[in-house]
Amino acid sequence: MCGGGRAPTMVRMTTTKPFRFGIVAGFAPDLESWTAQARRIEELGLDSMLATDPVGGLDPLTLISAAAAVTSKLTVGTFVLADPYRDARQLAWQSDSLHRVTGGRFLLGLGVGRPGGEGHAATLGREFASPAERIARLADTIEVLSERPDRPRLMLAGAGRKMLTLAARTADVVTFSWGPRTTEDQADSIVDTFREVAGDRDIELAVNLTAIGDRPSPQLARYTGIDVPQLVEEKAVTVLPENPDAAGETLLRWQQRWGISCVTVNSGYAEPLAAIARALPAQG
């Protein structure tokens, strides 16, 4: 369930974990379509539905409550909340409430905010400081969250040394936020940096995909300057083959190489991700 359940005990990070698959949802034109999406993700047998921040201008924690209300097993959470937008103690109250009312199905994904987040922060009357200052503030927020003995699981995403160090020391789930064109050899360096700090902590390791298959994505090309076919040609780790068997072989290799056990992708790829998830047990 990409981070569902209670906080883990401390065992070696090399422990093999079962694969879990989730959808990152960033569009909610109305409540009916949002809850229908949540039901569909659960029907497909996927493990989690994680909301972006914001979701088309809407508050993700409000929408997560609605998704939880219409599902029974689905892990619901955030990918990821921008810490600069929120007061730490209010967030601790909100996340504790979601943790309790969902019976532990809430996963709290936190981050320092995307580049260009200054505008939304200003509308909330919040400061959007330098990256280093935002990481320091995130560490303070995590300390506040950790004051509660029965807290939701915490997911952090990162690729730089400072963020990976914080994640290695505090998170239950870590998503490697490598760039779209990252290759397996380049990913090795990022994972090695993380493992140097994490030591023997039991951490679920995740990857958020850019795409599944090789069909062009005009939106991706517009925002990143590179399209899916080129990523496939460059053997980027952010794209899985659409063929479920080929994708399964890739995931098993990543699991052996890096310990990856959780895979997420945006909602446009829910159906192919579900097909990959169904095919994987036959290969395991």
C-alpha positions in Angstrom: 0.0 0.0 0.0 3.0 2.3 -0.5 3.4 3.1 3.1 0.2 1.9 4.7 0.1 0.5 8.2 2.0 1.4 11.4 5.6 2.7 11.8 8.1 -0.1 11.3 10.5 -1.9 13.6 14.2 -1.5 13.0 15.6 -4.2 10.8 18.0 -4.1 7.9 16.9 -2.1 4.9 17.9 -5.0 2.6 14.8 -6.9 3.8 12.8 -7.8 0.8 9.3 -6.1 0.9 6.3 -7.0 -1.2 5.6 -4.7 -4.1 3.0 -2.0 -3.7 1.5 0.2 -6.3 -0.1 3.6 -6.1 -1.6 6.5 -8.1 -0.6 10.2 -7.7 -3.8 12.2 -8.3 -3.6 15.8 -9.1 -7.0 16.7 -10.7 -10.4 17.1 -9.0 -12.9 19.0 -11.1 -15.6 18.1 -8.6 -16.3 15.8 -5.6 -18.1 13.2 -7.7 -15.2 12.6 -10.1 -12.7 12.6 -7.3 -14.5 10.0 -5.3 -15.2 7.9 -8.4 -11.4 8.0 -9.1 -10.8 6.7 -5.6 -13.3 3.9 -6.0 -11.8 2.9 -9.4 -8.2 2.8 -8.0 -9.4 0.5 -5.2 -11.3 -1.7 -7.7 -8.2 -2.0 -9.9 -6.5 -3.6 -6.9 -3.9 -0.8 -6.5 -2.7 0.0 -3.0 -2.8 3.8 -2.7 -4.1 7.1 -3.9 -1.9 10.1 -3.1 -2.9 13.7 -3.7 -0.6 16.4 -5.0 -0.4 19.7 -3.2 -2.4 21.5 -4.3 -4.9 19.5 -6.3 -5.8 21.9 -9.1 -6.0 24.7 -6.6 -7.8 22.7 -3.9 -6.5 21.5 -0.5 -5.3 17.9 -0.6 -6.2 17.0 3.0 -9.8 17.9 2.4 -9.9 15.7 -0.7 -8.1 12.9 1.0 -10.9 12.7 3.6 -13.4 12.2 0.8 -11.4 9.5 -0.8 -11.1 7.6 2.5 -14.8 7.8 3.0 -15.7 5.9 -0.2 -13.0 3.2 0.1 -12.2 0.6 2.7 -8.7 -0.7 2.1 -7.0 1.9 0.0 -4.1 3.8 1.5 -4.8 7.5 1.1 -2.2 10.2 1.5 -0.2 13.1 0.0 2.5 13.3 -2.7 3.7 15.5 -1.2 2.4 18.3 1.1 4.5 21.4 0.8 5.7 22.1 4.4 6.1 25.9 3.8 2.3 26.2 3.2 1.4 24.9 6.7 1.8 25.5 10.4 3.5 22.5 12.0 1.1 22.0 15.0 -2.0 22.4 12.9 -0.6 19.9 10.5 0.1 17.5 13.4 -3.6 17.8 14.4 -4.9 17.3 10.9 -2.7 14.3 10.2 -3.5 12.7 13.5 -7.2 13.1 12.8 -6.8 11.5 9.4 -4.7 8.7 10.8 -7.3 7.9 13.5 -10.5 8.2 11.4 -9.1 6.1 8.5 -7.9 3.3 10.9 -4.2 3.9 9.9 -4.8 4.2 6.2 -3.3 7.7 5.9 0.2 8.2 4.6 1.7 11.7 5.2 4.0 12.7 2.4 5.9 15.9 3.1 8.3 18.0 1.1 9.9 21.5 0.9 7.7 22.7 -2.0 8.3 22.8 -5.7 10.2 25.6 -7.5 7.8 28.4 -8.1 5.8 27.8 -4.9 6.3 31.3 -3.8 3.1 32.5 -5.3 0.8 30.0 -3.6 2.7 30.5 -0.3 2.1 34.2 -0.5 -1.7 33.7 -1.0 -1.6 31.8 2.3 0.5 34.5 4.1 3.4 32.1 4.4 7.1 32.5 3.8 8.8 30.5 1.0 12.5 30.7 2.0 15.7 29.3 0.4 16.0 25.5 -0.2 18.3 25.1 2.8 16.0 27.0 5.1 13.0 25.0 3.9 14.8 21.7 4.6 15.6 23.0 8.2 12.0 24.0 8.7 10.8 20.6 7.5 13.1 19.0 10.0 11.5 21.1 12.7 8.0 20.1 11.5 8.9 16.4 11.7 10.0 16.8 15.3 6.6 18.2 16.1 4.9 15.3 14.3 7.0 12.8 16.1 5.8 14.1 19.5 2.7 11.9 19.0 3.5 8.2 19.8 0.9 6.8 17.4 1.5 8.9 14.3 0.8 8.3 10.6 3.6 6.9 8.5 5.9 9.6 7.0 7.0 9.7 3.4 9.7 12.1 2.2 11.0 12.5 -1.4 14.4 13.7 -2.3 17.5 13.3 -4.5 20.0 15.8 -3.0 22.3 14.9 -0.1 20.6 17.2 2.5 17.1 15.9 1.8 18.2 12.3 1.5 20.0 12.6 4.9 16.8 14.0 6.5 14.7 11.2 4.9 17.2 8.5 5.9 17.0 9.5 9.5 13.2 10.2 9.9 11.0 8.8 7.1 9.2 5.5 6.9 8.9 5.7 3.2 11.4 7.4 0.8 10.7 8.2 -2.8 13.8 8.9 -4.9 12.9 12.1 -6.8 15.4 11.7 -9.6 15.1 13.7 -12.8 13.2 12.4 -15.8 16.4 11.4 -17.7 18.1 9.5 -14.8 19.7 6.2 -15.9 20.2 3.1 -13.7 23.9 4.0 -13.3 23.1 7.5 -12.1 20.4 6.1 -9.8 23.1 3.9 -8.2 24.9 7.0 -6.9 21.7 8.5 -5.4 20.8 5.2 -3.7 24.4 4.7 -2.4 24.3 8.2 -0.9 21.0 7.4 0.9 22.2 4.0 2.2 25.4 5.6 3.7 23.1 7.6 6.0 20.2 5.2 6.5 22.3 2.3 7.9 20.0 -0.4 9.3 16.8 1.6 9.5 13.8 -0.3 8.0 12.6 2.1 5.2 10.3 1.4 2.3 11.9 2.6 -0.9 9.8 4.0 -3.7 10.0 5.4 -7.2 7.6 7.7 -8.9 7.4 7.1 -12.6 7.0 9.7 -15.3 5.3 7.3 -17.7 4.4 3.7 -18.6 5.0 2.7 -22.2 6.4 4.8 -25.1 3.5 7.0 -26.2 4.3 10.7 -26.5 3.0 13.0 -23.8 2.7 16.6 -25.0 2.2 17.8 -21.5 5.5 16.3 -20.3 7.3 17.7 -23.3 5.9 21.1 -22.6 7.0 21.2 -19.0 10.3 19.3 -19.1 11.5 19.7 -22.7 11.7 16.0 -23.2 9.1 13.5 -24.3 8.5 9.8 -23.4 9.9 8.2 -26.5 13.3 9.9 -25.9 13.3 8.8 -22.2 12.7 5.2 -23.4 15.5 5.5 -25.9 17.8 6.8 -23.2 16.8 3.9 -20.8 15.6 6.3 -18.1 14.5 4.7 -14.8 11.4 7.0 -14.8 9.6 4.9 -17.5 8.4 1.3 -17.4 7.5 -0.8 -20.4 3.8 -1.2 -21.0 4.1 -4.9 -21.4 3.4 -6.3 -18.0 5.9 -9.1 -18.2 8.7 -6.8 -19.3 7.8 -4.3 -16.7 7.8 -7.0 -14.0 11.3 -8.1 -15.0 12.5 -4.5 -14.7 10.9 -4.1 -11.2 12.4 -7.3 -10.0 15.8 -6.0 -11.1 15.2 -2.7 -9.4 14.2 -4.5 -6.2 17.4 -6.6 -6.2 19.6 -3.6 -7.2 18.1 -0.9 -5.0 15.5 -2.4 -2.7 12.6 -0.6 -4.5 9.2 -2.1 -3.4 6.8 0.8 -4.1 5.9 2.2 -7.5 3.7 5.3 -8.1 2.6 7.1 -11.3 0.1 9.7 -12.3 -3.6 8.8 -12.7 -3.4 8.7 -16.5 -1.6 5.4 -16.2 -3.8 3.6 -13.6 -4.9 0.8 -15.9 -1.4 -0.2 -17.2 0.0 0.0 -13.7 -2.8 -2.3 -12.5 -1.9 -4.8 -15.3 1.7 -4.7 -14.2 0.7 -5.3 -10.6 -1.4 -8.3 -11.5 1.3 -9.9 -13.6 4.1 -9.5 -11.0 3.1 -12.2 -8.6 3.5 -14.8 -11.3 7.1 -13.7 -11.7 8.0 -13.4 -8.0 
